Each structure stands twice: as C-alpha cells, then as structure tokens.
C-alpha cells in the first residue's frame, strides 16, 4: 500500500513517464510499470537502466535501445506471443489457449509509446495487421471479418504466408477436374496452438454441422472462411486487445484519417522487400556528423566513395542496420536520421564497429580506400553494431 502511494505521488509530480528497468527483468519491469502509470503515457518518455545508472535521451539513444531490446524480446519464440513465417519473417499473433489479454493490451501500449515518442519499431507485420489497427472500432473489424470484405483476404494471407496462400490459390483456381478428388480437403482448418500443438477446427457455419468435403461448389467460401479463421478468429481477443492498447496512446482524429500504409510508415519506416525504395545515401551524407574527423578528411571521402559507388542496394541497407539497428527509412527520408562517424584509432586490421543506440559508426583511419572497402563490407555483412552495455 505504501509503495503504491509513493509511486502515485512520484507520478503526480514527475514531468516524465519514467521507467526504471532492470535488464534481467526487462519485459516484466516494463509492462508492470506501464500498467501502473496509465495516466502518464503521454508524458515524454525517460528510461533509466537501474544497474548501470544509464539515464538520458541523447539522440534518442537510450529510448532507441530500450524499444529495440523490448520488441526483440516480445516477439521471441520463448514468450509465445507471436510467431514468424519462415520465408517472409513477418510476425503474427500466435493462437494460444486462455491468452493473457492484459499482456497483449500492454504490448499495444508499447507500440503506441514507440510511435508517440518517434522511435521506429524494428518489427515487420503483414499489411493486414496495420489495416486492423487503423480501424476506428472493434465492431467494424468484426463486421468486415464477418462479411469477408477488405480484411483477412487471400491476398493478405499470400503476403504473410506465401506457401500457404499459394496452396489455397491453387485450390481456388483448379480447372482440371473436381477438387474433392484432387485435393482431398475437408471443410476445416488445422493450425498450431501454443502449448497444445496442432489442432483441427471445423469451419462449418454451425458447430453441430458435420464436416463436409471441399468441392468445386464450396471452395470459394472455404478459402474465405479459412483466411478469416487463420488470421483473425483464432486470435481475435489478442488482436483486439493489442489494438486497444495502441489506441489508448495515439488514438486521435489523425489516426481516424490514417491509412494502413501511413501508420506502418510512421511506426516502422519504409518497407523492405522487392518493392523497397533505393536508399538515397546522399541524404545521409548531408546530415552526417563527425567526431575527430571532418567532412573533407581523406578517410571520410573514401568512406562515402565506397558507399555511393561500391555498395549494392542490399549492402546499403546492411550498413544502415549496422549503424542504426534498423534498415528502414523514416518518414521524410534518410535526412531525418542521426548519423555519426567517429575516428576509432589509426590504421589497423580491426573491423569498423558501431554504437547502434547512438547511431555512431566507429571507423579506424584506414591507410587506403581498398582496405576501408574490404573492412567495411566484412563488418556489415557478418556482424552487428553494439548497443549500450
């Protein structure tokens, strides 16, 4: 009781949303403190790592590390909240028995806090995830799911789970004979539930109806029902809880006017994949700052020459990931990033390293361009930068 009173009094007088985090209890400390400070969610966020005494908001460094570590832990298989498709690496909410709805709501809060504080999330979800989040009400989500319109379509499934989507597409478009004989499917779905393994669920409209085969006549309805169940019905409560949590932080008229693409851009930056835009590294060069180097230092000129002329599009993204912990581009382009290059001693065979929480590349003063190129490419293709220790 006294501890709760002390917490409430501190919260009333503190101009920040202050989270004091023990690294060994990262997720637990974060979610417990946020749940107790609901009225402070729209205050400026300040993170304090208790053991190390780190505290601050320099270039968003501590915040950036905090959200990066938090979301990495939240999507880890061990926690069981999300799963990833092996081919696309896109995340989705995992079906579970008796889910902890409050946990999912708090995850949504943390996503909202990340957006509210201008820190991009290094998360990837199918576009349908963002379609759900921008819906103005849970009732509308349910209605669109029931009508099988706009949400949870076969196209949505194909983006997140292309192998599964391809099989359903083939079933839908099969012209050579009766699909009942070729595909031998029943009107049901099998899927994995965390803690229970694979279960099979009837997709018949009435639970007591006997399961029938999928035929040419009912295959279109079957594919729609399959997609809706796989992406929504099996984890409806978790999805809506996550949406509620996010809206509790950033819900506003602006969000009502936002499209799924716009929300994803604000939250995570521009998309990766085959349709990702080419990085304009000239924008990054224009905003770069230097420590113990200058813009016209030979090493710096060689560095940008390598970046512009030697790195492939993929390697440019790897460089961005290496230095900033994200290969996504914020709204407004690379000119909105912080990017430092710091001299890290004289010529040596050491690889460049990075302090990702401060977007700082530690670059030795290599003796020639070819050595710089070799060391840089080796570093970005085989290692990661370092966060705060």
N, C-alpha and C positions, 0 to 999 in steps of 0.2 A: 504493500500500500504506500509506504513512504517513498519507495523507489519510483513508483508511478507518479506520485505527487511531484517529486523532484524533476522527473522527466517533463511533466506538463508545464511546470514553472519555467524550466530552461527553454522549452519550445516557445513559450509565450514571449520571451524577451530576446530570443535569438533571431537575427535578421536572415539567417540561412536555414536551409534544410541540411542539417549537419548529420552525416552518417559516419560513425566510428566503427571501423571494420577490422576484425582480426582475420588475418589471411587464412588461417587454418579453418575458420568458420565463415568463409566468405559469403556463401549463399544464405546461410542461416542468419547471420548478423544483418545482412542487407534487408531481407524480407521481414524480419522481426521488427527492425527499427522503422522501416517504411510503414508497416501496418499500425505502428503506434503514433505516427506523425502525419496522419492523413490530412490535417488542416494546413500542413506546411509544404505540401507538394509543389506549390507554385512559387516558393521562395528560391533564390539562387542556391544551387547545389554546391555543397562543400564536403569533400571527402577527407577523412583522417584515418590513416592506417595506424592502428594503435601501437603495435610493437616497434615499428621503425621510426615513429614520430614524424612521418611524412605528412605534410599538410599543405594544401595550396591549390592554385588553379592556373599556374603558369602555362600559357599557351594551350590551356585545356589539358595539360599533361596528366595530372592525377585523375581527372574525370575520364579522360580517354582510356587510361589504363584500367580504371575501375569498370567501366562498361564493357571493355574488351574482355577482361577476365570473367566478369559476371555472365555475359551471354555465352561465352565458351563453355562455362560450367553448366548453364541452364540447358543447353542443347546436348550435353554429353549423354551417351547411352546409359551410363550408370544411374543418372537421375530419373530416366524413364519418362520424361515429359514429352519429348519429341523423337522422331526418327528421321533418317535421311535416305533418299533414294540413292542407290549405289552409283548409278550412271550420271545423274544430274547434280547430286549433292544438295538438292533442295530439301528443306526441312518441312515437316508437317507434324501436327499434334498426334501423339500416339494414343490409340484406344487403350483404356485401362478399366479395370473393374473398380467400382467405387472411387472415382477420382477425387482428389483433394481440390475442390473447386476454388477455395480461397487461394491456393498456391497459383493456379492459373490466372486468377484475377490480379495477383501481385506481379506476376510476370508481365501482364499487360500494363500495369502501372510503371514498371521499369522501362518498358518500351516507350511509354508516353514520356517519362522523365528524360530518356535519351534524346527524343525528338525536341522536347521543350528546352533542353539545355544545349541544343545544337551539336550534339555528338552523334556522328553517323554510326549505325549499328552494322557490325560485320556479320550480318545474317542474310541468308537467302531463302526466300519462300516463293512458291508459285504465285503468279499474279492473282489467282483467285483468293488467296489469303488477304491481300490488300483490298480486293473487292468487298470482302465481308467486313473488314474494319471500317470502311468508309460508309457503310450502310447506316442511315440515320436512326434505325430502330431494330431491335431483335425481331419484332413482329414482321418487318419487311424481309429480313433474312429468311425467316421460317416460310413466309408466303412464297418467295421466289424459289426456295428449295422444293416446296410442295408442288408448285407449278412447273418446276424444272425449266426455269427461264433465267437467263443471264448468269446464274451461279451454278457451279458444280456440273459443268457441261463436259462432254467428251473431250473438247479442245482443252479445257482446264486440266483434265486428267492426263492428256498426252504431254502437256508441258512438264508436269511434275513427275510423272511415272511413264516414260515413253514406251517401255516394253509392254506394260500392262495395257496402255492405251492402244498400242498397235494391235494387240490381240483382239480387243473389243472392236476396233475399227474393221479388222478383217472379218469378224463375225457379222458386223452390220452390213458390209458391202459384198458378202459372198454371193456369187451368182451361179455357181456350178452345183446345183442340187440342193437338197434340204439340209439346213444347218443342224437339224436334230441328229441326222445320221453322221455328219462330218465332225462336228464339234463336241457332241455328246455332253452338253451342258444342261444342268438343271437350273431352275429359276431361284438361285440362291447365291450367296457370296461367302467365300472363305477368306479370313483375314487374321492377322496376328494380334492378340491382345496381351499387353504387358502383364506378365505374371501368370498367364494361363495358356500360352502357346496359341496354336492356330485353332480357331473355332469356325463353325459353319452356321450361317444365319439365313433363314428363308427371306426372300424378297417379295413374297406374295402380299397383296394389299391387306388381306385379313389373316391374322396369325394362325387361325384354325384351318385355313385352306390348305389342302395337300399341295406339296411342291410339284410343279409340272415341268416338263422339258422345255428348253428354249427352242422355239421353232421360227420358221420364216415369218410367221404371222405376229409373234410377240417379241421378236428380237429387238425392235426399236425401243419398245417400252422397257425391256430388260436392261439394255445399255444405259438408259436414263436412270433407272432405279439403281443400278449398280454404281454409277458415278455419284449419285446423291448420297447413297449409303456410305460409300468408301470415304468420301471427302467431308461428309457432314454428319449424317445420322449417327455414325459410330462414335463420334466425339463431340456431339452438339453442345453439351453442357460446358466442356472445356473451351471450345471456340468462343462461345458467347461470353464466358467469364473473362477470357483474355480481352475481348473487345470492350467489355465494361470497364476493365482496369485502365485500358488506354484512354478511353473517352473521359474517365474521371480526371485525367491530367490535361488533355489537349482538346477536349470537346468544346466546340465553339461554332459560330456561324461559318467561319472559314473552313472548318472541317466538313460542314454540310455541303460546301461548294467544291470540295476537293474530289478529284478523280482518283481511282486506284493507282494509276501511273504516277500522279503527282505526289501522293502520300508515300509511295515507295521511294521516289526520288529524294524527297526530303529526309526520310528515315534512313535510307541505305545508300544514297547516291545513284549514279547512272548504272544501268545493268551491265553485267558481264555476258559472256557468251558470244555466239557468232554475230549477233546484231549490235554488240557493244561498239561505241564510237571509238575512233582513233584518238589516243591521248595527245593533246596539244602540249608538248613538253616546253614549248616556247613560253607558254603562260607560267609554267612552273619556274623556269629560269628567271622570268621577270620579277617574281616575288621572292626568290631565294635570298637568304641572308647568310653571312659568313662569319666565322669565328677563327681568328688567326690566319685567315685567307682574305683576299679581296677578289672582286669580280674579274679583274684582269690578271690575276696570278696565273702562271703557266699551267699549274695543276688543275685549276678551275676551268680554264679554257679547254684543256684536254678532256676534262670530265664531260663538259657539255657537248663537245665534239663527238665523243663516244655515244652519248645519249641520243643525239639527233641523227647520227649517220650510221651507227653500228648496231644499235639495239633493235631487235624486232619488236613488233607491237606487243607480243606476249612478254618479252623481256622488260619493256617499259612498265607494264603492269606489275611485273615481279619487283622492279625497283621501287615502285610506289608502295607495294605491300611491304617490302623490306624495311623501308624508312618510316612509313606512317601506320603500319599494321592494317591497312585496308587498300585494296586495289580499285575501290570505287571512287568515282568523281563526284564531289559535292555539287549541289545546285549552284550555278554560276561558273562552274569550271575549275580547273586547277589553280587559277589565280586566287581562289578563296582559301587555299591551303596555307599552312605554315610549313616552311621547308628550310632547314638549316644545314649547312655543310661546315664541319669543324675539322681543323687540322689535327691529325692524330699521330704526331711524331714525324720523323724524317723517313726517307725511303727505306722500305723493308719488304719482306715477303709476306707480311701479315695481310689478311683479307680486310676489307672495309667492314665495319660493324655499324650498328645503329641503336639509338635510344628511341624506340618507337613511341613512347609516351610523350616525347618532346619533338617528334618528327625531325630528329637530328642525325645526319649521316656523319660518321667518324671516318675521315678519309686520310690515310697517310700521304705524305708528299712523294709520290712515286717518281722514279727517275725518268720515265718516258711514257708516251701515250700507249704503246702496245702493252706495257706492263700494267698500267692502270686499267686498260680494257679487259685484260685477262683476269686480274684480281676482282674487278667489279662484277663481271659476269659469273665467275665462280661463286662469289658471295651470294648474289641474288638468286641464283638457281639452286643453291644447295643449303642455305642457312636462313635463319630468321634473325631479325634485329632483337634487341633486348629491351624488355620493359624495365620498370623500377624493380630493384631487388629489395 
